[in-house]
Amino acid sequence: MKKPLLPALLLELRLVLHSRLATGAVVLLLLLSALSVWSGLQAVAAQRAALERVAASHQADLASVVKKYADGADAGSVAYATPHLTTNPPAPLAFAAFGQRDVQPFSLRVRLLGLHSQLYESETINPELAMAGRFDFAFLLVYLAPLFVIALMHDLVTGEREAGRLRLLSSLPTGTGGIWRRRVGLRFALVWLAALLPLAAGVGIAGAGAAALGQVALVATLYLAFWFGLAAWVAGRARSSAGSAAILLACLVGLTMIVPTAVDAAIARAVPVSKGVELALAQRQEVHNGWDLPKPLAFEKFFRNHPEWKDTPPVTGRFHWKWYYAMHQAGDEAVAPQVAQYRASMGAREDWTARAGLLLASVNVQVLLHRLAATDLQAQLAYQERIGGFHTQLRRFFYPYFFNEQPFGRADFARMPAYEAVTPEGSLPAGPLAALALLALLAGVLGMRRLNRVS
């Protein structure tokens, strides 16, 4: 007759809690998860505070420009002196997976000058500071949670064998299959709760919503299921607890560090990407060359893509603002193919990383969490596209003043376009999620089948 499930689970729970290693591992995972959530929330709060300081400083600068040109001025001087603030506020779930927000700008002040030189000159970062990454929930889940799976699972079978109880368990009329399922399920539940309870609190504090919590929990569940399945398979084959732990640690190092690093290096070699600062320098070089060109030739480059201004009065003096800004726009358009290639290469790297994640659960989880938190490369490129669209609005606003030589007064400041910040929204890609589910299912089935054959 089968033993009732609840008393059996309570008995298994007492056995787990009786082990100091298991209890300590669960408590430590709970504390580390809480620390990772707190660290992420602090980082998001720091970025929001920085955005508020930047906005206050920008308003003061803008007020000084308005005061300086209150009595009227030429639009070229106003456009040159006026900065325009663009911001990329963090999504509510950004605290869980900080991603690109640590290494890419989340605010940028642009002027009517060449766009690409302003976009890409800010990409210079200290690689040593970026290398360590941030201790967020994504880091905890990918790199640390498997350690606690190993701590709870490495002696699942060998501990019984070394204690002399395995032969007795195997002689039970019901067999050992139900026992192993209960023990693996209980350990899975303990790790799951220790990892996700602090995350649930963080989601509530950040206001990310129940749907976001459910999506992150789904990703975490599948990733933990993969590691529990792998640990069960190793536990069913190992002959000693030390050997089981050594094999699982080797799997951890290989699957989360060595293989992903090798894949990343292979992708970097196969898909070379120029540095963003090179694009900024190329654009500036085009502008510098424009100073040495005859004005009709400089305007010819500009009028190719902007024929609507071709019939405006020509420039007869040594300098005119419309000539100056036409050179900057022509410089942007000259490097546009390089920018398109740069963005395509970055996108190709991201696509190949996602493809690698179809076979590497650790890579897949990072792809999924960073997309959910809107902190991946796709979100950063979307921010740059919004800046580009705003820069186009500025040009359309100022060009009539330049080319038609209209005066610029105080009332025109109120009509000047202002950037509207957009809080990025994450998503859960179906393809990578399905691949992670398949890996988890495969590992779980193989692991439990192996445990059922233990004798």
GUKENU-524057 format. One line per 10 residues: number of its first residue (from 0); their letters; for each residue x, y, z of C-alpha. Coordinates in steps of 0.05 Angstrom, whole numbers, padded with zeros to 5 digits, m for minus. Layout:
N
NUM> A> X,Y,Z ~ ...
//
This chain:
455
0> MKKPLLPALL> 00000,00000,00000 ~ 00027,00068,m00019 ~ 00048,00116,00036 ~ 00007,00182,00036 ~ 00044,00236,m00001 ~ 00042,00292,00051 ~ 00070,00251,00110 ~ 00123,00223,00063 ~ 00143,00293,00041 ~ 00145,00317,00113
10> LELRLVLHSR> 00190,00259,00131 ~ 00236,00275,00073 ~ 00236,00348,00093 ~ 00259,00329,00164 ~ 00314,00287,00134 ~ 00337,00345,00091 ~ 00335,00395,00148 ~ 00372,00346,00192 ~ 00432,00356,00146 ~ 00472,00417,00164
20> LATGAVVLLL> 00499,00422,00094 ~ 00430,00422,00062 ~ 00400,00471,00112 ~ 00459,00517,00107 ~ 00457,00514,00031 ~ 00383,00533,00028 ~ 00391,00590,00078 ~ 00453,00616,00043 ~ 00418,00615,m00025 ~ 00360,00654,00005
30> LLSALSVWSG> 00408,00706,00033 ~ 00447,00712,m00032 ~ 00383,00718,m00072 ~ 00359,00774,m00026 ~ 00427,00808,m00034 ~ 00424,00803,m00110 ~ 00354,00833,m00111 ~ 00375,00888,m00063 ~ 00437,00903,m00105 ~ 00395,00907,m00169
40> LQAVAAQRAA> 00344,00953,m00136 ~ 00399,00998,m00111 ~ 00431,01002,m00180 ~ 00364,01020,m00212 ~ 00351,01073,m00158 ~ 00421,01102,m00170 ~ 00407,01108,m00244 ~ 00339,01140,m00232 ~ 00372,01190,m00184 ~ 00425,01204,m00236
50> LERVAASHQA> 00372,01218,m00288 ~ 00337,01267,m00241 ~ 00403,01304,m00229 ~ 00418,01306,m00303 ~ 00348,01332,m00318 ~ 00354,01387,m00265 ~ 00422,01408,m00292 ~ 00396,01407,m00363 ~ 00338,01452,m00345 ~ 00386,01502,m00314
60> DLASVVKKYA> 00429,01501,m00377 ~ 00368,01509,m00422 ~ 00343,01568,m00380 ~ 00411,01603,m00388 ~ 00408,01595,m00464 ~ 00337,01623,m00466 ~ 00359,01682,m00423 ~ 00420,01695,m00466 ~ 00380,01697,m00531 ~ 00316,01728,m00502
70> DGADAGSVAY> 00322,01789,m00545 ~ 00327,01749,m00609 ~ 00385,01718,m00647 ~ 00401,01679,m00709 ~ 00376,01607,m00706 ~ 00445,01578,m00720 ~ 00474,01606,m00656 ~ 00414,01582,m00616 ~ 00418,01512,m00646 ~ 00493,01509,m00632
80> ATPHLTTNPP> 00485,01531,m00559 ~ 00423,01491,m00541 ~ 00432,01420,m00515 ~ 00374,01371,m00518 ~ 00369,01317,m00465 ~ 00350,01245,m00484 ~ 00341,01192,m00431 ~ 00330,01117,m00428 ~ 00297,01102,m00361 ~ 00304,01032,m00334
90> APLAFAAFGQ> 00246,00983,m00342 ~ 00213,00959,m00277 ~ 00247,00891,m00284 ~ 00316,00919,m00298 ~ 00338,00905,m00227 ~ 00336,00830,m00240 ~ 00382,00831,m00301 ~ 00421,00895,m00310 ~ 00453,00874,m00376 ~ 00477,00931,m00422
100> RDVQPFSLRV> 00456,00986,m00375 ~ 00522,00980,m00338 ~ 00564,00994,m00401 ~ 00519,01036,m00446 ~ 00496,01107,m00434 ~ 00425,01116,m00406 ~ 00424,01191,m00419 ~ 00454,01232,m00475 ~ 00451,01306,m00491 ~ 00451,01318,m00566
110> RLLGLHSQLY> 00455,01381,m00608 ~ 00440,01395,m00680 ~ 00511,01375,m00700 ~ 00528,01308,m00732 ~ 00488,01253,m00698 ~ 00536,01195,m00705 ~ 00594,01231,m00673 ~ 00550,01244,m00613 ~ 00520,01174,m00609 ~ 00583,01133,m00612
120> ESETINPELA> 00636,01174,m00578 ~ 00603,01155,m00511 ~ 00617,01081,m00521 ~ 00686,01086,m00491 ~ 00686,01046,m00426 ~ 00736,01015,m00379 ~ 00736,00941,m00398 ~ 00765,00921,m00330 ~ 00705,00952,m00295 ~ 00656,00920,m00344
130> MAGRFDFAFL> 00688,00851,m00339 ~ 00663,00834,m00269 ~ 00591,00849,m00285 ~ 00538,00864,m00233 ~ 00513,00819,m00178 ~ 00440,00815,m00198 ~ 00388,00760,m00199 ~ 00410,00737,m00268 ~ 00481,00726,m00242 ~ 00455,00689,m00181
140> LVYLAPLFVI> 00411,00644,m00223 ~ 00461,00627,m00277 ~ 00525,00619,m00238 ~ 00509,00609,m00164 ~ 00443,00570,m00162 ~ 00474,00508,m00195 ~ 00525,00506,m00138 ~ 00468,00497,m00088 ~ 00436,00444,m00133 ~ 00502,00407,m00130
150> ALMHDLVTGE> 00506,00415,m00054 ~ 00436,00383,m00046 ~ 00441,00330,m00100 ~ 00513,00305,m00102 ~ 00502,00252,m00048 ~ 00429,00235,m00064 ~ 00446,00163,m00080 ~ 00518,00156,m00058 ~ 00500,00181,00012 ~ 00451,00123,00020
160> REAGRLRLLS> 00502,00074,m00009 ~ 00558,00099,00037 ~ 00511,00096,00098 ~ 00491,00024,00080 ~ 00418,00041,00069 ~ 00414,00034,m00007 ~ 00405,m00042,m00006 ~ 00348,m00034,00044 ~ 00314,00019,00002 ~ 00320,m00024,m00060
170> SLPTGTGGIW> 00286,m00082,m00024 ~ 00222,m00042,m00010 ~ 00161,m00070,m00045 ~ 00146,m00003,m00077 ~ 00216,00004,m00104 ~ 00259,00067,m00101 ~ 00228,00106,m00158 ~ 00178,00142,m00115 ~ 00231,00157,m00062 ~ 00278,00189,m00112
180> RRRVGLRFAL> 00222,00230,m00143 ~ 00201,00256,m00075 ~ 00272,00273,m00055 ~ 00289,00308,m00120 ~ 00222,00345,m00120 ~ 00231,00368,m00049 ~ 00301,00393,m00061 ~ 00278,00428,m00124 ~ 00222,00462,m00085 ~ 00271,00486,m00031
190> VWLAALLPLA> 00319,00515,m00081 ~ 00263,00546,m00122 ~ 00232,00580,m00061 ~ 00299,00605,m00034 ~ 00317,00635,m00102 ~ 00249,00665,m00121 ~ 00219,00690,m00056 ~ 00266,00750,m00053 ~ 00254,00762,m00127 ~ 00179,00765,m00114
200> AGVGIAGAGA> 00192,00818,m00061 ~ 00236,00857,m00109 ~ 00183,00854,m00164 ~ 00132,00883,m00114 ~ 00179,00939,m00094 ~ 00196,00956,m00167 ~ 00124,00952,m00189 ~ 00141,00904,m00246 ~ 00075,00866,m00240 ~ 00054,00794,m00231
210> AALGQVALVA> 00061,00777,m00305 ~ 00135,00797,m00303 ~ 00146,00755,m00241 ~ 00112,00696,m00273 ~ 00156,00701,m00335 ~ 00221,00705,m00295 ~ 00196,00648,m00250 ~ 00183,00606,m00312 ~ 00253,00617,m00338 ~ 00283,00602,m00270
220> TLYLAFWFGL> 00241,00540,m00262 ~ 00265,00512,m00329 ~ 00337,00528,m00315 ~ 00335,00496,m00245 ~ 00299,00436,m00275 ~ 00357,00428,m00324 ~ 00408,00427,m00269 ~ 00368,00381,m00224 ~ 00359,00333,m00282 ~ 00434,00335,m00297
230> AAWVAGRARS> 00450,00326,m00223 ~ 00401,00267,m00218 ~ 00434,00233,m00277 ~ 00504,00242,m00247 ~ 00479,00220,m00178 ~ 00451,00156,m00209 ~ 00518,00139,m00241 ~ 00570,00162,m00191 ~ 00602,00113,m00144 ~ 00621,00162,m00089
240> SAGSAAILLA> 00596,00229,m00063 ~ 00663,00262,m00076 ~ 00664,00236,m00147 ~ 00593,00260,m00159 ~ 00609,00329,m00133 ~ 00672,00333,m00176 ~ 00634,00314,m00239 ~ 00579,00364,m00226 ~ 00628,00420,m00211 ~ 00664,00404,m00276
250> CLVGLTMIVP> 00597,00408,m00313 ~ 00583,00475,m00279 ~ 00650,00505,m00299 ~ 00645,00478,m00370 ~ 00573,00496,m00384 ~ 00573,00565,m00352 ~ 00644,00590,m00363 ~ 00689,00552,m00410 ~ 00642,00534,m00467 ~ 00605,00601,m00467
260> TAVDAAIARA> 00671,00638,m00468 ~ 00696,00597,m00525 ~ 00631,00607,m00564 ~ 00635,00682,m00551 ~ 00706,00685,m00576 ~ 00687,00645,m00638 ~ 00628,00692,m00652 ~ 00673,00753,m00643 ~ 00723,00724,m00693 ~ 00670,00704,m00743
270> VPVSKGVELA> 00631,00770,m00739 ~ 00681,00827,m00731 ~ 00652,00893,m00708 ~ 00687,00960,m00712 ~ 00688,01004,m00651 ~ 00635,01057,m00644 ~ 00688,01111,m00633 ~ 00714,01096,m00703 ~ 00647,01117,m00731 ~ 00649,01181,m00691
280> LAQRQEVHNG> 00719,01197,m00718 ~ 00698,01180,m00789 ~ 00639,01228,m00785 ~ 00682,01283,m00756 ~ 00734,01273,m00810 ~ 00680,01283,m00863 ~ 00660,01348,m00830 ~ 00732,01371,m00825 ~ 00743,01356,m00899 ~ 00682,01398,m00915
290> WDLPKPLAFE> 00717,01461,m00891 ~ 00766,01454,m00948 ~ 00714,01442,m01002 ~ 00683,01498,m01044 ~ 00615,01515,m01015 ~ 00576,01494,m01078 ~ 00608,01425,m01074 ~ 00593,01419,m01000 ~ 00520,01438,m01013 ~ 00517,01389,m01071
300> KFFRNHPEWK> 00529,01331,m01022 ~ 00474,01357,m00977 ~ 00423,01370,m01032 ~ 00428,01299,m01058 ~ 00383,01276,m01000 ~ 00350,01343,m00985 ~ 00330,01372,m01051 ~ 00274,01412,m01019 ~ 00326,01465,m00997 ~ 00361,01469,m01064
310> DTPPVTGRFH> 00327,01532,m01087 ~ 00341,01573,m01024 ~ 00387,01634,m01028 ~ 00460,01614,m01039 ~ 00516,01628,m00989 ~ 00560,01685,m01013 ~ 00601,01701,m00951 ~ 00655,01662,m00916 ~ 00608,01631,m00865 ~ 00535,01615,m00858
320> WKWYYAMHQA> 00500,01570,m00808 ~ 00462,01532,m00861 ~ 00528,01514,m00894 ~ 00556,01492,m00826 ~ 00497,01447,m00809 ~ 00493,01421,m00881 ~ 00565,01397,m00873 ~ 00548,01360,m00809 ~ 00488,01326,m00841 ~ 00528,01308,m00902
330> GDEAVAPQVA> 00581,01278,m00856 ~ 00527,01236,m00823 ~ 00502,01212,m00890 ~ 00572,01196,m00914 ~ 00584,01147,m00857 ~ 00513,01119,m00859 ~ 00535,01055,m00895 ~ 00588,01043,m00841 ~ 00537,01055,m00786 ~ 00488,01006,m00819
340> QYRASMGARE> 00544,00954,m00824 ~ 00562,00966,m00751 ~ 00491,00956,m00728 ~ 00481,00896,m00772 ~ 00544,00864,m00744 ~ 00522,00877,m00673 ~ 00454,00847,m00689 ~ 00488,00787,m00721 ~ 00529,00775,m00659 ~ 00466,00779,m00617
350> DWTARAGLLL> 00431,00729,m00663 ~ 00489,00680,m00660 ~ 00491,00686,m00584 ~ 00416,00669,m00583 ~ 00429,00609,m00628 ~ 00485,00585,m00582 ~ 00435,00591,m00525 ~ 00392,00538,m00559 ~ 00444,00487,m00537 ~ 00473,00523,m00476
360> ASVNVQVLLH> 00422,00533,m00420 ~ 00465,00585,m00384 ~ 00470,00629,m00446 ~ 00397,00620,m00461 ~ 00376,00643,m00392 ~ 00416,00706,m00398 ~ 00386,00721,m00466 ~ 00316,00711,m00439 ~ 00325,00751,m00375 ~ 00359,00810,m00409
370> RLAATDLQAQ> 00303,00812,m00461 ~ 00251,00808,m00406 ~ 00285,00865,m00369 ~ 00296,00905,m00433 ~ 00370,00912,m00418 ~ 00399,00875,m00478 ~ 00431,00902,m00542 ~ 00363,00905,m00576 ~ 00338,00954,m00523 ~ 00401,00997,m00529
380> LAYQERIGGF> 00396,01000,m00605 ~ 00322,01020,m00598 ~ 00344,01078,m00553 ~ 00393,01100,m00607 ~ 00338,01097,m00659 ~ 00294,01141,m00615 ~ 00351,01191,m00610 ~ 00359,01189,m00686 ~ 00285,01203,m00695 ~ 00289,01261,m00646
390> HTQLRRFFYP> 00350,01289,m00682 ~ 00309,01288,m00746 ~ 00254,01328,m00711 ~ 00305,01380,m00691 ~ 00331,01386,m00762 ~ 00261,01394,m00790 ~ 00248,01448,m00738 ~ 00311,01488,m00749 ~ 00323,01481,m00823 ~ 00269,01531,m00844
400> YFFNEQPFGR> 00304,01583,m00800 ~ 00371,01569,m00832 ~ 00353,01563,m00905 ~ 00298,01615,m00906 ~ 00339,01661,m00860 ~ 00281,01670,m00811 ~ 00294,01705,m00744 ~ 00291,01665,m00680 ~ 00255,01696,m00620 ~ 00235,01678,m00549
410> ADFARMPAYE> 00168,01649,m00573 ~ 00206,01600,m00618 ~ 00239,01568,m00557 ~ 00170,01544,m00534 ~ 00159,01511,m00602 ~ 00226,01474,m00600 ~ 00217,01397,m00599 ~ 00230,01361,m00533 ~ 00250,01289,m00527 ~ 00196,01244,m00497
420> AVTPEGSLPA> 00228,01189,m00455 ~ 00201,01119,m00466 ~ 00207,01066,m00413 ~ 00229,01004,m00451 ~ 00185,00942,m00449 ~ 00212,00872,m00446 ~ 00186,00809,m00479 ~ 00195,00734,m00474 ~ 00220,00704,m00540 ~ 00183,00640,m00555
430> GPLAALALLA> 00241,00605,m00592 ~ 00294,00609,m00537 ~ 00241,00593,m00484 ~ 00221,00530,m00522 ~ 00294,00510,m00529 ~ 00305,00519,m00454 ~ 00242,00478,m00439 ~ 00267,00422,m00485 ~ 00335,00421,m00450 ~ 00301,00419,m00382
440> LLAGVLGMRR> 00254,00363,m00404 ~ 00311,00322,m00434 ~ 00354,00330,m00373 ~ 00296,00314,m00326 ~ 00275,00251,m00363 ~ 00345,00224,m00369 ~ 00360,00240,m00297 ~ 00298,00207,m00268 ~ 00306,00146,m00314 ~ 00376,00137,m00288
450> LNRVS> 00354,00143,m00216 ~ 00300,00090,m00227 ~ 00354,00041,m00250 ~ 00395,00050,m00187 ~ 00406,m00015,m00151
//
